[in-house]
Amino acid sequence: MSSPAPSMYHEQIQVDSDDTDYDHYFDEGGITSTAASLASQITDYRYENGRRYHAYHGHSGSGSYWAPNDELQQNQEEIFHLVYTLRLNGDLFLAPVEMETPRKRVLDLGTGNGIWCIEMAHLYQQAEIIGNDLSPIQPTYVPPNVQFEIDDFNDEWVYPANNFDFIHGRALYGSVTNWDQLLRKVHHALKPGGWWESVETAVEFLCDDGSLPEDATVRHWVKIMKIACERAGTGFDVAGRVKEWCEAAGFEEVTQKVYTLPIGPWPKDKYEKALGSYNLANMLGACDGFSLHLLTKFYGLSVQELDDMMDRVKAEMKNKKYHSYFRMYVCYARKPGTPEESRPSSRGSTIRPPAYDLSGGETDCASILEEREEEGDYGDDDDDDDDTEPHRSQPEPSIYHGRRGHRGH
């Protein structure tokens, strides 16, 4: 039986010391083989050092968002969307929202290319799904119950009070100028009894067995990235703090779940090995774009100095001797009041990820999920604030569109 998706409170992930094919999980281009298949003023993008960035300038002054929006970065974000959903066993969200009830209104903050919105719209065809972002990179042909808006959520919202049943935000670190203000706006826009969910990954490299040296370049990279982001006027230190911020903003039933995301195919468990391989592809594709604007503009590195550092960072990420991971925090909370419908005891929605072929075609993540269904490995639901295991629901039919996302780790 495959082991359940671990949280930070689970036992240490077991290392696969017998993996002789480690180097085949990635090619010379720096992407793991498992994922290799993978208005005029607004579209007048700005370019820095060969990368493309959004051109939207809102009143908040956040017109220099640090991550690119070009095709290369969108490819990486598509992989990370898969990592998110695999870590949650295919779920798109964890909050106990009764999405099957007609006419639900859902808002996705920082939607990127809108893949989360599109998959939600296919699953819940009577719901109205809205996604907003700084860049108009969303596809043109989408389900009729989806619409996208170009806006800066740091500015004043045009949405009326008590308007949404569910507001979702994923990977907003480094893009929120004031979290207290954002949560007040979320609270105001939600209907009584409505739900808010935040999904954030910690900017860190952790290691339980001491295999990652303290002087590793990846540790230095994370440290200076946090410094640069603070100098840019936002912050990466978000994951793990949203729970207390939600409580301070007046939300109720605040629940936080913490998960580990291995970096690389070093785990012994085949599900964790597959997830780690995808996450390695995500990180290898992310590090250049994440670093270029921040570390050249706000930390003073030259492009050549940054390139040299990235070479060392990528080499350490791919080193089979280093068993590193980072944490993912899912926090969901309820606005006080009585909802229009009684709330259910179940929650979440499930998609079927694409069956990418892992090394040698022996295992894929979709087949691993199917094995878990047959084995009944789903765990028990409860309402503890910090769960040691995610809630799980029976998967629904496959819906995966291969669209590209915008924000990520």
KASULVEN-V350510 format. One record per helix or strand of 3 or more residues. SS is the DSSP state (hx for helix, st for strand). FROM is the first residue (numbers start at 0). TO is the last residue. If there is no record, write none. Layout:
ss=SS from=FROM to=TO
ss=SS from=FROM to=TO
This chain:
ss=hx from=21 to=24
ss=hx from=32 to=34
ss=hx from=39 to=42
ss=st from=45 to=47
ss=st from=50 to=52
ss=hx from=70 to=86
ss=st from=90 to=92
ss=st from=104 to=108
ss=hx from=114 to=122
ss=st from=127 to=132
ss=st from=145 to=149
ss=st from=163 to=169
ss=hx from=178 to=188
ss=st from=189 to=200
ss=hx from=216 to=230
ss=hx from=241 to=247
ss=st from=250 to=261
ss=hx from=269 to=296
ss=hx from=302 to=316
ss=st from=324 to=334
ss=hx from=358 to=360
ss=hx from=364 to=374
